[in-house]
């Protein structure tokens, strides 16, 4: 789910420290990654997504604080997180061969990535920098009315292929 309200605040860190931002991925809270190969996303899959997301109501949320996953990621935490988890569970249930994050995490925590870095010491310093740099602007209020389908093309660039309204 694309969150343009966050881009102005965290975009400078994302451009430098989140590799996905450098290839066109906007500020977002992931619903399911990885999903189908772009060549396999046909009209039937898009229709199924449309029906699936129509069963979920739009919701308001806030990005409330800077957190980090221990080794690699600094992120903004959405509150409430449960509606994002429900969207993830719905898609993962429909496509069980595509578990969230390839099934490598026991728990899926909704988040908006600001920094992704392999050096834990650097991540710690960046987490502190992001916390100080955002403290006066948080929380960021937003609304989830739809879910964007982002796909990677053959050059490695990501683009929005479709949006699916909630409700």
LUMGU-877978 format. One record per residue: x, y, z of N, C-alpha, C in turn; residue in three letters. Coordinates in pm, whole numbers, plus 50000, padded with zeros to 5 digits. Each point is the difference from the previous one (the first is absolute). Layout:
N
XYZXYZXYZala;...
***
This chain:
167
500844988550000499165011550000500895012250000unk;499885008049896500845011949984499575010650101unk;501015006550062499745010150102500725013049959unk;499425007749908500665012249955500205010250112unk;499164999350103500125009450112501354998850070unk;500664988649988501284997850069501205004249916unk;499845000949872501155002149911500745013050030unk;499295010850025500665012750028500864999650124unk;499594992250098500744999250126501184990449991unk;499814988449940501054989850003500664997649865unk;499575007149898500534997749865501515001549989unk;500585009550071501465001949988500774988150055unk;499514994150108500674987950051499744988249908unk;498774998949952499674988949911500885000549875unk;500185011749942500815000949877501444995750023unk;500535002650118501394996450029500164986050059unk;499014995350077500204988050080498994988849977unk;499055001849911499064989149968500174996849851unk;500624988849968500254996749859498734999749915unk;498864996950058498774999549920499585013949952unk;500305010450078499655013649959500765004049874unk;501234995449989500845003549885499524993649870unk;499124990050010499474993649880498505002249985unk;499515011150059498645004449972498934996150099unk;500354993150108498974996050097499705011850092unk;498745004550003499635011250087499914995650147unk;499915009650089499764997050142498714991850008unk;500064988950074498874990950002500064990750122unk;498864994150029499924988950094499694987749914unk;500884990350004499854988149916498834991550046unk;499214995549902498944990450029500554985949980unk;500624997149886500604986949977501155001349903unk;501154995050042501194999249915500784987950043unk;500514992249908499775000449856498654993949964unk;499525003849884498744994749952500264993449866unk;499055000149911500144993649870501045007149914unk;500654992349915500875005849898499145009149912unk;500525011949962499175009249920499384993649875unk;500694990749938499464993449881498794991350034unk;499874995950125498894991450042498805007950051unk;500135013250008498885008250050499085003049882unk;498964992149989499075001449889498695006550049unk;499065001149910498715006250034499304992350113unk;500124986950001499354992150104500615003150137unk;501315001150008500655003350128499595014050046unk;499975009649907499585013650036498555000150046unk;499154992349932498594999250041499874994250140unk;500804989750030499964994050133500455010050107unk;501035007749969500445010350095498905010350022unk;499355004049893498935010050012498904995050094unk;499594987649984498954994350085500514998850144unk;501214994950016500584998150133500085013350076unk;500535010349937500145012850069498665006950021unk;499034997449915498685006250018499324995250128unk;500464988850055499424994550124500565006950126unk;500955008849983500615007150113499625014849992unk;499655005650113499585014050004501225009450005unk;499875011849938501065010150015500205003250149unk;501195004550033500285003250141501015011250011unk;499895007350109500965010550033501094993850085unk;501205005649989501114995550083500985011550016unk;500934998150090501085009750019501324992550000unk;501015006549947501384995350015500495006950125unk;500204992450107500125005950132501405001250054unk;500884990849962501345000550059501024992949913unk;501255003450024501124993649933500384987750082unk;500124988849931500444987650063501054993649909unk;500584989350050500924992949912499934985150026unk;500214992649893500234985850012501494998850033unk;500354991050086501314999650065501165002849906unk;500094993449889501255000949925499985009049877unk;498875001849932500075006049867499055011549970unk;498885001250067498945008849952499575010050107unk;499895012749957499385010650079498675002849932unk;498945001050079498695001649939499095008850085unk;498915004449935498925006850070498914989750026unk;499504999950122498994990350041498605005849980unk;499134992649932498615004649985499154995850120unk;499065008750035499054997250108498625004249954unk;499044991049993500114986050037500724991849892unk;500634989350044500704991149907499104988649953unk;498994996850078499144988349971499365000249861unk;499495011349950499404999549866501024996249891unk;501245004350017501044996049903500244985050009unk;500034994950122500174985650019498874992049938unk;498785005350009498854993349941500114999549847unk;500475010949940500195000149855501074989849959unk;501104999850075501074990449970499484985750014unk;499304997250107499484986550023499044995849889unk;499185009349953499044996749895500704996149870unk;501025007749961500714997049875500824987250017unk;500694998750114500824988150022499154987350009unk;498795001250053499114988450006499564995949861unk;499715009949916499584996949863501144994249917unk;501235004750022501174995249927501014994050100unk;499704988350053500844994350106501424996549956unk;500244998949872501364997449951500875012550004unk;499415011250043500735012750006499855006150140unk;500644994050100499895005550136500715013450009unk;499585008450093500665013050017501514998550021unk;500755008149927501465000150009500614986249979unk;499334992149917500514986749969499954990450116unk;499285003550107499874991450116501195000350095unk;500915009749982501215000250085499765006050138unk;498895006750021499715006150131498824992750065unk;500134997250129498914993650073498805009250017unk;500295012850014498955010150019500165010949894unk;498895003649938500025010849902499565012750073unk;500885010050001499735012650068499805010949894unk;498795005449989499805010849903500945011750030unk;500575005649893500985010850017500215007549869unk;500495012250014500415008149886501525001550011unk;500734993449911501465000050007500555013849966unk;500925004550084500715012649979501454997249965unk;500624990550069501404996349980500094984949992unk;500754995249902500354985849996501494999349974unk;500734994650096501455000549999500534987450066unk;501054994149945500544987550055500955001950117unk;500425012150028500965002750107499235003750127unk;499934991250101499215002850120500425012950072unk;501295003150000500465012450065499445012149926unk;500044999549869499465011049918498495001250020unk;499324988750009498555000250021499675006750132unk;500764996950104499765006250131500155015249992unk;501045004649934500215014449986498905006449915unk;499624993549893498955005449914498655000050071unk;499744990050081498744999750077499935012250091unk;501105003350065500035011850087499805012749918unk;500645000849885499875011749913498565001749952unk;499384989249956498615000549953499075003850115unk;500234994550118499155003250115500055015050032unk;501195005650003500155014450028499405008249886unk;500244995749877499535007649884498514999649977unk;499314990550063498554998849978499175003150124unk;500645001850116499245001050125498965011150000unk;500285011249935499055011250001498884997949898unk;500184990949904499014998149894499104987850022unk;500374991450092499184988150024498955003250106unk;498834994349991499584989949905499585006149865unk;500064991649898499505003549867498654993149984unk;498965007649979498674994449979499834996349854unk;499384988449976499784995449863498734991549997unk;499584996849881498824991649981500314989649894unk;499604987850028500154989249904498654998049931unk;499895005049878498804998449919500164989249895unk;501274996949969500274990449894501364993650020unk;500264989849921501284993150002500575000649860unk;501255004349988500665000949870500754987049972unk;499954995749877500784988749952501245005749932unk;501164997750061501275004549944500704988149938unk;500525001849879500704989249930501355005049951unk;500944990749995501355003149954500124996049853unk;500505009249918500164996849858501374993649975unk;500274997149874501224992949964501275008250024unk;499885013150018501175008450029500275001150150unk;499084994750082500165000950144499215011450063unk;499375008349916499215011350048498624995250041unk;499475005850109498674996650048499015010649956unk;498794995649968498945009249959498674995050055unk;499085009250011498654996350044499234994849880unk;499504987850012499234994049892498515001850017unk;499535000150124498565001150025499785004650144unk;498795005050026499565003050136498664993250021unk;499844994650121498794992750035499345006850118unk;498815005849979499325006950110499564990150109unk;500035004950123499444992550111498535003350011unk;499254990750056498575002450025499134997649880unk;
***
